[in-house]
Amino acid sequence: MPKSRGRRTSGGGKQSVRRSPGPLRLSDRVLREARTLHLKDRDVLAVEAWASGCLGEAWLGVGMTEREPEQLLCLEVVSRASTKPSPHGLAAVAALERVGPPANCRVLQETVEILSGSQPLPVWHEAAPHHPVRAWCAVDVWDSARVLFIDYDGPVPHTLMAHVGEVGGTLVDKLALLAPRAADVWEESRSEGEVPMPLAEQDADEVLADLAAALRLTDMTWPRQDDKDVVGLRALAWARCRDHLPDWPAFQPPADGEQARVLDAFAQCAPVAEEAGTVRSLAELFLDYAENYLSRGPLCWSPGQVAVFLGDWLPRKAVLDQAHRTLLPDTLKRWVTFALTERGVPEPWIAPVVAAVEAYVPAFRAAFDDEEAWGPAKQISSALAARDVDLTDRDAVDAAVRALNAERLAQQLMSRLRPPGL
């Protein structure tokens, strides 16, 4: 029986069946926007911001393993614009060319050259690149956040602003295009009582290198940064700073004797002699964490860093007995006070970090006791306590943990070698 090609009407004819249109692909929406926004008539900065937003949407919308999401979008736009040449198609390709990643530059340039043989180029196509002229950096008193300002001259003078956070890792958490010399009103825009962030002028190349390094780490963060301003201006910011991207910094071990000096200096804070061993082992734990996870330096504690340490890292990683847990709050308060004093942080801004310890200790205790969420650390702590291991003796702890691992490995091997049914 032949397949029905549609319903028959009362007059014997066929009635077409309407199907709901599927969602537009991003490349189709890019070309549609290029036409409806009259992209060819916009100023070049607005065009760059628009193209950056399109590339940002492509970057945000793919999985963790996708390495070049922007490249696929550029290739699809090139294909559609070339299949049916139009002024808005050429404008879309030319806009992506201004801020697209280097891997796409050649195909975008070649497509612009081909399409311009039959379509008028946008008036902004020949606009000169924007050029950085001055730059500033404002860093908070704890070195946990900074704001970068880069002034540009060129077709549309403006300021590129970036806010970089350091709590839990380096992350660009805000990008914006501002009026020229926006840094001039930075101090005026700050409210009384806000954390001090003094502004200092710096070499523009250094600030752009800082921004590029921060963007590189932000791109590696998963789940991806989804702030709409960061997503929208990420490609534009990369286009401005990519040539300044520094090499990965080499690991810098602490200077010989520096760890011992810091720990010895802090040991003077021990309340009584009999607690000195426990206090020092806690201090070693704080210093180990800080050297590996505080990206701006082992003494750069802030309220946010305290929250991450107590609420996340410590319950998962630490092996603590009851004596450690009892002394932890007061010892950590003394530690952050000591560390920030060493850095020269004014006393009024040490108090909020000390207060954060008090605020997050309950979260630590709840998380540390949650065996389902934080099983490994709790299990190791219990196993070592059952063996009467002195948790203030690092060599003893390391040896006991190695023994536990060896025992578990032996048990796994034995279970695999055991005949079935036994």
N, C-alpha and C positions, 0 to 999 in steps of 0.2 A: 504494500500500500504506500503510495507516495506521501511524503511528509507534508503536513499542513504548513503553508507559507503565511498564514494569518487568518483571522476570523472572517467569515463571510457575512456580508451585510444582508439586510432583508431583500435588497435588490439583486442579490447574487454576486456582488463585487466583494473584494477583500478589504478588510479594515486593518491598517497597520498597527502593530503592537509597539507602544512606547516603552522604551527602556530608560531607567534613570541613568543619567550620565555619571561616569566614575569621577573621582577627584582628579583635578588637574595635576600633572606632574609639575615639580618645581620649575623646570626649564620652561614649560608653557606659561606658568604664572609670571616668570621673569619677562618674557616677551610681551605678555599682555600688559604688565605694569609699565614697561618701556613705552608702550603706545599710549595708555591712558594718562600717564603722568607727564606726557609731552617731554620726555627725557632729553630730547635733542635741544630743547630750549632752556634747560636749567643751567645754573652756574656750576662750575666744575667741582666745587667742594660738595655741593648737594648730590651731584652725580656719583662722586666717589663714596659718599656715605651710603647712597642707595645700593651701589654695587657691593659694598662691604656687607650690608645687611643680607643680601641674597646669598653671598658666600657663607656668611655666618649661619644662616638657616640650613644650608647644606652640611656644614660642619657639625652642627648640633644634632641633626636628625639621623645620624648613622651609628652603627655599633662601635664598640671599643676597638675592634680589630681593623676597622677601615682606616687606612693610612692617608688616603688622598681623596676625601669626599668632594672637595672643591673642584678637583680636576674633572670628575664625572659631570658635574653641573656645567662647567665651561664647555666641555665637548658636546654635550647635548644642545646647549644654546647655539654653538657654532653650527651644528648640523641643521637645526631648525631654521636658523637665520639664513643659511646658505641654500636650503631647499626652496624657500620662498623669499627672495630678497625684498627688503623694505627699509625705509628710513629708520623705523623704530628697532628693527632687527640689527641694523648696523650700529645704532646707538647703544644697544644692550651689549654687543660684543666689545665695542670701544670702551664702554664703562668698565667692564670686567677686566679689560687689559690694563687699566690704570692701577688697580689694587689687587689683581689676581696673583696667586703664587707663581714663582719663577718657572715651574714645570709647565705652565700653560702659556707662557708669554709668546713663544714662537707661533703656536697655532692661532692664538688670538690676533697677533700682529698680521700674520699672513691672511687671515680671514678679513680683517679690516681693509687690507690692500686690495683684495679681490672684490669685496662688496662695494668699495668706494668707486670702482669703475662704472657702476650703474646707479649708485645711490648717493645722495648728498651727505657729506660728512657733517657731524654736529659741529656747532660753532666752537665748542670747548675742546675739540679734539687736539688742536695744536697748542693748547694752554701749557705753559711751562710747569714743571713739577714744583710743588711747594717746598721751600727751603728753610731748615731750622736756623733761627738767628740767636735765640737766647733760651736758657733753661734754668729751672729751679727745682729744688727738692725740699720738702718739709717732712721731718721725721719726728714721731712722737717720743715722749720722754723715756718710754720703755723699749724703743726700737722695735715695736711690734707692728707698726704700720707706717707707711710713708705715702706722700702725694707728690707726683711728678707733674711738672708743667713744662711744655715745650712750645715756644712761640714760633710761628711760621710766617714768612712773607711769601709773596707770589700772587697768583691771580685773585685769591680770596684770603687775606690775612686772618689768622685765627690762632687759638691755643688748643693743643691736644693735652688733655688732663688724664692721668691714670692714678687710681688708688690701689696700692699694693699692700695686702695683709700678710703677716708672717705667722699667725697663730695656726698651728697644725700643719704648717708648710706654706711655701710661697704661693700666693694666688692673686692674680689681678681681679679685683672684685668690683671695679667701676672704671668705665671709660667715658669720656665726654669731649665734645667739641665746643669750645667756649669762645667768647669774644677775645680779641687780641689783648695781651698783657693782663690776662685774668689774674696772674699771680700778684699784681699790684694791690688787689683788694682782698688778698688772702687773710691778712691779719684782721681786717675790718669785719670779715665774714664769720670770724670765730666768736663763739659766745663765751661770756665770762664763766669760769669754772670748768671749761672743757680741758681735756688733757693737752698740755703744751705741745705744739708742733711748730717750732720755729722754722722759718723759711730761709733758705740760703741759696744764692745763685751758684750754679755749677756749670762746667763745660757741657755743651749740648751733646757732644759725642758720648760723654760718660753717662748722661741721663738716658740717652737712647739705648746704650748698651745695657743699662739697668732694666729698662722696659723690655728689651728683647729677651733677656735672661728670665725675667718674670713671666713673660708670655710663653716661653718654652716650657717652664714648669707647669703653668696653668693648662697648657694643651695636654700635658701628661696626666692630669688629675682626672679621676673617674669616680662618680659620674661627672660628666662635663659641666663646666661652669655655664649656668643657664640664665644668668642675669641678662636681661634683654639689651641693656646698653653695651655690655661686654660682647655679647653675641653679635650685635649690630655693627660695632666698630672694630672688632678684632682684626679683620682682614686689612682695614685701613691702617690700623696701628702697626701691624706686621709690615705692611708696605713701607712705612716710614722708618722702621728701626731694623729691618732684617739685615741690612748691610753692616750693622753694628753688633750683631750677635757675637758675644765672646765665646771662647772655648770653654768647655766644662772646667770648672775650677778644680785644681789638683787638691787632693786631700792634704790637709795641714795638721799633722799630729800636734798635741800640746807640747810646748817647749819642755825640755828635760827638767824635771823637778817641779813643774808648775802645778800639776795635780796635787802633789804632796804639800806644796806651799799653801794652796787654797784650803786643803783639808786641815792642815795644821792650824791655820789662822782661824778656821771655823771652830775647831775643837775647843777653843777658849770659851765658846758659848755653852759648853756642856754644863748642865746645872749641878751635878754632883759626880764625883769620881766613879762611883759604881755604875753609872749609866753611860760612861764615856764610850765603851765598846759598841753599844747599841746605837748611840747617837752618831758615831763615826761611820758605822755601816750604812745607816740611813743617808748620811751625807754623801757617801760614795755612790749610793743609788741615785740621789738627786743629780750628782755631777755626771754620772754615766748617761743618764737620760738627757741632760742638758747638752752635753757634747755631741750627741747623735741626733737630737730632734729640735733644738733651738737654733734655727738657721742663722740668726744674727750674732750668736755667741753664747757660751755656756752660762753667762751671768745675766742674760737678757730675759728675765722673768717678767711676766705681765699678768693681769687678771685672767686673760684668755688662755695663756699658757698654763696657768695653775688649773684651770677648768679641764683642759685636755689631759693634763698629767693625772689628776685625781679621778676624773670621771671616765677615762678611757684607758690610758696606757698602764697605769699602776695596777688596776684590778686584773688586767690580762697578763702582765709580765712579771709581777713581783712575787717573791717568796718571802712572806712575813710571818713571824710568830706573834704571840700575843704581846710580848714586850715591845716589838717594833710598832705594832698597831697602836699601843697605848701612847707611845712617845711621838708617833708620826705627826699629829697636828702641831704641837708646840715646836718640834724640831724643824718642820717645814716652814713655819712662820719665821723662826730664827734664820733659817737658810736664805729665804728670799730677802729678808732684811739685810743680811750680811752681803748677799750677791749684789743687790741694788746699791748698797752703800759703797761697795768696791767700785761700782761703775760711776759713782758720783751723782746718782739720782737724788733730787731734793726730797727731804723727809715727807712732805705732804703727799708726794706721789708714790711713796713706799706703802703708805697706809692702805690704799685700795687693793694692793696685791696681797698684803697680809689678810685683809678682810675676805678676799676670795678664797683663801685657805679655809677659813671658818665656814664659808658658804658651801664649799664643795666637799668637805669631809663627809657629811652624811651620804652624799651620792657615792663616794668611794666605798664606804662601809657597806652600803646596800649592794653595790655591784660586786665587791669582793666576796660577799657571802652567797652570791647567786651562783650555785654550782652549774646550772644549766648554761648560763651565759658566759661564765668565766671559769669553766672547769679546769683547764690545764694548770693554771697557777695555783688554784686552790688544792688540786690533787697533789701537786709536787710539794706544796707547803705541808700538807697533812702527812705525806710519806716521809718527809725529812724529820718532821716533829716526832713521828713514831719511832724513828731511828736515833732519837736524841742528838741530832746534828745541831751544832752551834751555828745558828744563822748569821752570827756576826763574824764568823770565820770563813772568808771567801774561799780559801783553798779547800776547806772541809765541805762546803756546799758544792763546789765544782766537782769534787771527787764523788760525792754522794749522788749527784745528778748523773754523772757518767755511769755509775754503778746501776742506777735505776734504768737508764736507757739500755745498758747491756743486758739486764735481766729481762726487760720487755722484748728485746730482739731475740734472746734465747727462747723465750716462751713462744713467740711467733714461729720460729723455726721448728720447734718441737711439735707444735700443733700441726704443721704442714707435713712433718715426717711420720706422725702417728698413723698407723693403719686405720682404715675406716671401721667404725663400730666399736673402737676401743676408747 
